[in-house]
């Protein structure tokens, strides 16, 4: 039997049989993988903690016919704060849905795993605004998936400025007032939003969440991100609608 040793984060869990689970884990080496965790739902199971949604663990696995089987696991970060806070849980469920839909099986995903770990760390351990953290995650993920918008300068003339810039969905990037086609699908951005877009696309992963932003700019980022995801991925993500039902900020 051949064993592999992977670190990964649980992005989906399904109960099977009497006390078993099948989990989907995001790994650097193979992207999404499916793992059967036998008896993981029994109270004394040593596989229980590492089979919980959002847990990041070091797994010892052996390959079965269709799935990996979990032999042992060592939890590195349980991220239990997320499961204990309804607002954090809703944002993180949305984040996991984006990962589940857009990361393939068998495709190395080191940068996406790092982005996910950083994002969940900020959400679970800090009080940074959840809507801003989620927008940063979404836009950076789009970039890692190969849909990076052009935000350094005007896509047409190359002029770099923060004032009087529009986000143009037809050209997937910023466009200045002079180059703007009035019939294109675009909208004027606040200078703070332009600065934030540049920061999100260009900064190193370690500093990704180290900035603050006005509520107006966070709202603009949200409008861009939602529409940009819909255009490029072709799906409207609705989990954050629950926030409105709970009268929490979307
Ligand atoms: Zn221009």
Boltz pocket constraint, residues with backbone or C-beta under 6 A from the ligand:
constraints:
  - pocket:
      binder: B
      contacts: [[A, 154], [A, 155], [A, 156], [A, 157], [A, 158], [A, 159], [A, 175], [A, 176], [A, 177], [A, 178], [A, 179]]
      max_distance: 6.0
